[in-house]
Structure formats: C-alpha cells, structure tokens
Amino acid sequence: MAPRQIDTMAIFRRLFITWRVLGILLWPFNKYLRIIYDFAMNIFVTFLFPTHLVLGMVFATTQDQFFTNLVIGISCVSCSFKHLLIRYRLNDMLEVNDIISRLDVRIQVQSDYEYYKKSIEQPSTFMVTTISRSYFAVAITALITALVTGELLYPAFVPLAWEASIWQYVMALLFQFTGVCLQIVQNIANDAYGPVVLCMLSGHVRLLANRVSRIGHDNADNTEENYQDLIVCVEDHRLLMSTSNKVERIISGSYLVQFVGVGINLCAGLVYVLFFADNYFAYVYYTLHIIAIMFELFPCCYFGSMLEFEFHNLSYAIFSSNWPMQPRPFRRNVVNFTELTLREVTLYAGGMIRINLNSFFATCKMGYTFFTVIQTLK
C-alpha cells in the first residue's frame, strides 16, 4: 500500500502565524503598510516592553520588586535578542523548509510513512502545542492574579498613576498584558523553531538510513537500479549535511543567548530563594521558575543529540545494504559514501556551546554546583 502524501509545511503553519503577527513574514497587503506595522510592532514588543521591566528593576523599592523584575526582565531581554538574531535568517529558514519539503517526496514506503507520523510529525506538533499553551497559561495566570490583588502583572515602571484611577489602572494593565502576550508570540517563534527543525532533520536522516539499508535486498539482480538508488542516497546525505550547517547558522546566535540567559536567571533565582525568600509562595514560584527555564533548553538539546546519533548510525546502515552482491563500481561508491558518513556532525551555539544533551546536563550541574556554593556561604 502506497503511503499518503506528506505535508511538512502543515507543521510550520502555526509558526508562520507567529512570524506574521510579529511582522517578519509578508501579509497580503501593501508592503509600505507592512513596514510601518513591522516597525511599530518591534518598537513596542522588542524595545518598550523589556525597557519598562528593566526600569522597574532600577527603581525598585523592595527586594521582591527587584527580583521579580530581574527574572522576567532577563527573560524578555533574551527574547528580544533572540528575535533580532533569528529574524534576519528568514531567507535561510524558508530555504530549509523547501529542502525538507523536497525530502518528504522520498517517503514512498509505508514503514517510512509510519515512522514519519510517529517520530517526526507527532513530536513536532506536540512541541509547538505545549510551548504555546504553557506560555499563554503563564500570561493568563498573571492577569488573573493581578485582577484579584489589584496590582499590575509585574511591578515594573509605568508612567501612569495607576493606583489613583481605575482607567489608568486598566490602561497600565492592558499595556502589560498586551506586551507579555506579544512577547509570548515572539518567544514561541524563537523557542519552537529550533527543536522542530532539528526533530525533522534527525528524522529525515533516519529515513535516509532506512532507504540505504534496503538497497539491493528487494531486487538484487537489477544492479543499475540499485546503483541509481545509492547515488540518490549520497545526494540526499550531502543535502542533509548542508541543511544542518544552514540550521546551525539560523539558531546558533539565538541559542547562545538562550544559554547565557538561562545561566543568569538560574543564578538570580537561586540567590533569591536562598537569601531573600521569606514565604512559601516565593519558594514555590522561584523553584518552579528555575525548573521551567532549565527545561526550555531540553527539547533543542535532545534533538541536537538525536541528529548527531542518526548521522553516526548512517555508516552502519550502509553495511546493512546488500552491497556484497553488487558489482565493483557499486562497492567502490559504498566505500566513498561510508567515508563521508564518518564525519562528525555537531551543532554549536555561537561556535562555543554544543547543542546536545551534554550541554544540558552541564548546565544542570552548574546550577547544582552554584546552589551548594551559595548554601555554604549562607
């Protein structure tokens, strides 16, 4: 039974919506209006909203205000930097999407289709859905808390006497809620793209390994067809290697900011919990926050390790093919192909930090070490 047609672009559709909301992708209207919209959106989301949190930290009168603004401010400033770094890679992102769509055509066997649905489409959809729901849940929870307590979402600097008038309070609350929602849209665009595209790449490397391992088994006598299948697999391997390099250029800068932001937020949260927290709510809030920012890194690091693993296993898949029964030109190309697959594939954040599980666990270990040192000082 022939598999159904695969549409990778359907997975990216919600990410395209976030890029359009932020003004990155073209809307179907006048380009000058789009430029004005893009400029206004970036002034508000990328600059004004993080600035009012930073000013709130500078003018804070209590420790709670300072650390609350510090934690959310670091997250928002990191989000703005990631947005600025990734938006100028839009052409590369669209090229990667086209390449993945071309690789989808290679899926012509039912077992490959089932693997795609289970190991590529489902995890990618789950990540986009989970990230979107969890981020917006934070905003809604903050809004409900603000309405119940009569305070702002965050004790940041707002140039309004919001305590003196209900209308000024509503305007200040609307400004913060709109800003945090748009920052969430920005964060979804930043955080979801990396793990989704790495999941797709690692999955397509596995599908390439499946195709290679099947060469010569179904039709051992048709040496010409087997040879052409091998050539196509070699070309797909080169395409996947170049695509991995392109993906590294796209996410490298943003994930360097992510690692740095997580490190700073981790230290700030631990300092507050160990030295300044004086109630159970603060302990629970900052403990959950520390866990949340640590696991922001996990999906991308996990699929970065999966990409390394799948590229590494390609050489074993080549020897699983029926190469001994093929003529000498085929065997010669098998040797050359194997040498190409022995090259280690590793993605780096900023050319310094490997995007894999080793970096994730090193970050966890750094947090535990910092915790023990601070606890000793306490």
SULVENNOR-V212674 format. One record per residue. N is the residue number from 1. RES is the residue in one letter. PHI is phi in whole degrees, -180 to 180 (NA if undefined). Layout:
N/RES/PHI ; N/RES/PHI
This chain:
1/M/NA ; 2/A/-74 ; 3/P/-71 ; 4/R/-73 ; 5/Q/-67 ; 6/I/-103 ; 7/D/-127 ; 8/T/-65 ; 9/M/-62 ; 10/A/-63 ; 11/I/-69 ; 12/F/-83 ; 13/R/-60 ; 14/R/-70 ; 15/L/-67 ; 16/F/-61 ; 17/I/-63 ; 18/T/-64 ; 19/W/-66 ; 20/R/-71 ; 21/V/-59 ; 22/L/-82 ; 23/G/84 ; 24/I/-78 ; 25/L/-93 ; 26/L/-71 ; 27/W/-87 ; 28/P/-80 ; 29/F/-144 ; 30/N/-51 ; 31/K/-65 ; 32/Y/-70 ; 33/L/-64 ; 34/R/-65 ; 35/I/-63 ; 36/I/-63 ; 37/Y/-62 ; 38/D/-62 ; 39/F/-63 ; 40/A/-64 ; 41/M/-63 ; 42/N/-71 ; 43/I/-61 ; 44/F/-74 ; 45/V/-81 ; 46/T/-79 ; 47/F/-119 ; 48/L/-66 ; 49/F/-64 ; 50/P/-63 ; 51/T/-65 ; 52/H/-70 ; 53/L/-75 ; 54/V/-64 ; 55/L/-64 ; 56/G/-63 ; 57/M/-69 ; 58/V/-67 ; 59/F/-97 ; 60/A/-64 ; 61/T/-107 ; 62/T/-131 ; 63/Q/-65 ; 64/D/-62 ; 65/Q/-62 ; 66/F/-63 ; 67/F/-72 ; 68/T/-64 ; 69/N/-69 ; 70/L/-64 ; 71/V/-65 ; 72/I/-71 ; 73/G/-65 ; 74/I/-61 ; 75/S/-63 ; 76/C/-72 ; 77/V/-65 ; 78/S/-62 ; 79/C/-62 ; 80/S/-65 ; 81/F/-64 ; 82/K/-63 ; 83/H/-63 ; 84/L/-64 ; 85/L/-73 ; 86/I/-87 ; 87/R/-68 ; 88/Y/-81 ; 89/R/-104 ; 90/L/-60 ; 91/N/-62 ; 92/D/-64 ; 93/M/-64 ; 94/L/-67 ; 95/E/-65 ; 96/V/-62 ; 97/N/-61 ; 98/D/-65 ; 99/I/-65 ; 100/I/-63 ; 101/S/-64 ; 102/R/-67 ; 103/L/-70 ; 104/D/-61 ; 105/V/-65 ; 106/R/-70 ; 107/I/-79 ; 108/Q/-126 ; 109/V/-116 ; 110/Q/-60 ; 111/S/-65 ; 112/D/-67 ; 113/Y/-63 ; 114/E/-65 ; 115/Y/-63 ; 116/Y/-59 ; 117/K/-64 ; 118/K/-83 ; 119/S/-107 ; 120/I/-120 ; 121/E/-68 ; 122/Q/-63 ; 123/P/-62 ; 124/S/-65 ; 125/T/-64 ; 126/F/-62 ; 127/M/-65 ; 128/V/-62 ; 129/T/-66 ; 130/T/-65 ; 131/I/-61 ; 132/S/-64 ; 133/R/-67 ; 134/S/-67 ; 135/Y/-66 ; 136/F/-71 ; 137/A/-63 ; 138/V/-63 ; 139/A/-65 ; 140/I/-66 ; 141/T/-63 ; 142/A/-64 ; 143/L/-66 ; 144/I/-62 ; 145/T/-61 ; 146/A/-65 ; 147/L/-67 ; 148/V/-71 ; 149/T/-89 ; 150/G/76 ; 151/E/-106 ; 152/L/-80 ; 153/L/-61 ; 154/Y/-137 ; 155/P/-77 ; 156/A/-93 ; 157/F/-82 ; 158/V/-127 ; 159/P/-77 ; 160/L/-138 ; 161/A/-84 ; 162/W/-69 ; 163/E/-81 ; 164/A/-94 ; 165/S/-143 ; 166/I/-65 ; 167/W/-70 ; 168/Q/-68 ; 169/Y/-65 ; 170/V/-63 ; 171/M/-64 ; 172/A/-66 ; 173/L/-66 ; 174/L/-65 ; 175/F/-61 ; 176/Q/-69 ; 177/F/-68 ; 178/T/-63 ; 179/G/-63 ; 180/V/-70 ; 181/C/-66 ; 182/L/-69 ; 183/Q/-65 ; 184/I/-65 ; 185/V/-59 ; 186/Q/-63 ; 187/N/-69 ; 188/I/-62 ; 189/A/-61 ; 190/N/-74 ; 191/D/-83 ; 192/A/-84 ; 193/Y/-64 ; 194/G/-57 ; 195/P/-64 ; 196/V/-67 ; 197/V/-70 ; 198/L/-71 ; 199/C/-61 ; 200/M/-66 ; 201/L/-64 ; 202/S/-63 ; 203/G/-65 ; 204/H/-71 ; 205/V/-66 ; 206/R/-63 ; 207/L/-65 ; 208/L/-63 ; 209/A/-61 ; 210/N/-63 ; 211/R/-67 ; 212/V/-64 ; 213/S/-67 ; 214/R/-87 ; 215/I/-63 ; 216/G/87 ; 217/H/-85 ; 218/D/-79 ; 219/N/-143 ; 220/A/-66 ; 221/D/-80 ; 222/N/-85 ; 223/T/-66 ; 224/E/-66 ; 225/E/-66 ; 226/N/-64 ; 227/Y/-66 ; 228/Q/-66 ; 229/D/-62 ; 230/L/-64 ; 231/I/-62 ; 232/V/-63 ; 233/C/-65 ; 234/V/-63 ; 235/E/-65 ; 236/D/-65 ; 237/H/-64 ; 238/R/-62 ; 239/L/-65 ; 240/L/-67 ; 241/M/-64 ; 242/S/-66 ; 243/T/-67 ; 244/S/-62 ; 245/N/-64 ; 246/K/-67 ; 247/V/-63 ; 248/E/-60 ; 249/R/-64 ; 250/I/-69 ; 251/I/-99 ; 252/S/-59 ; 253/G/-66 ; 254/S/-66 ; 255/Y/-81 ; 256/L/-66 ; 257/V/-61 ; 258/Q/-62 ; 259/F/-63 ; 260/V/-65 ; 261/G/-63 ; 262/V/-64 ; 263/G/-61 ; 264/I/-66 ; 265/N/-63 ; 266/L/-63 ; 267/C/-65 ; 268/A/-64 ; 269/G/-64 ; 270/L/-67 ; 271/V/-61 ; 272/Y/-66 ; 273/V/-62 ; 274/L/-84 ; 275/F/-114 ; 276/F/-120 ; 277/A/-65 ; 278/D/-129 ; 279/N/-150 ; 280/Y/-67 ; 281/F/-61 ; 282/A/-65 ; 283/Y/-60 ; 284/V/-66 ; 285/Y/-60 ; 286/Y/-75 ; 287/T/-66 ; 288/L/-65 ; 289/H/-64 ; 290/I/-63 ; 291/I/-64 ; 292/A/-65 ; 293/I/-70 ; 294/M/-66 ; 295/F/-83 ; 296/E/-64 ; 297/L/-79 ; 298/F/-60 ; 299/P/-59 ; 300/C/-68 ; 301/C/-65 ; 302/Y/-63 ; 303/F/-75 ; 304/G/-65 ; 305/S/-66 ; 306/M/-63 ; 307/L/-64 ; 308/E/-60 ; 309/F/-64 ; 310/E/-69 ; 311/F/-64 ; 312/H/-64 ; 313/N/-80 ; 314/L/-61 ; 315/S/-63 ; 316/Y/-71 ; 317/A/-67 ; 318/I/-61 ; 319/F/-76 ; 320/S/-83 ; 321/S/-72 ; 322/N/-89 ; 323/W/-71 ; 324/P/-64 ; 325/M/-90 ; 326/Q/-99 ; 327/P/-68 ; 328/R/-60 ; 329/P/-57 ; 330/F/-64 ; 331/R/-65 ; 332/R/-63 ; 333/N/-69 ; 334/V/-62 ; 335/V/-63 ; 336/N/-64 ; 337/F/-63 ; 338/T/-63 ; 339/E/-63 ; 340/L/-65 ; 341/T/-76 ; 342/L/-76 ; 343/R/-69 ; 344/E/-73 ; 345/V/-111 ; 346/T/-138 ; 347/L/-97 ; 348/Y/-121 ; 349/A/-93 ; 350/G/66 ; 351/G/72 ; 352/M/-125 ; 353/I/-108 ; 354/R/-69 ; 355/I/-90 ; 356/N/-156 ; 357/L/-67 ; 358/N/-60 ; 359/S/-68 ; 360/F/-63 ; 361/F/-70 ; 362/A/-65 ; 363/T/-66 ; 364/C/-61 ; 365/K/-65 ; 366/M/-62 ; 367/G/-63 ; 368/Y/-67 ; 369/T/-62 ; 370/F/-63 ; 371/F/-62 ; 372/T/-66 ; 373/V/-65 ; 374/I/-64 ; 375/Q/-65 ; 376/T/-64 ; 377/L/-65 ; 378/K/-65
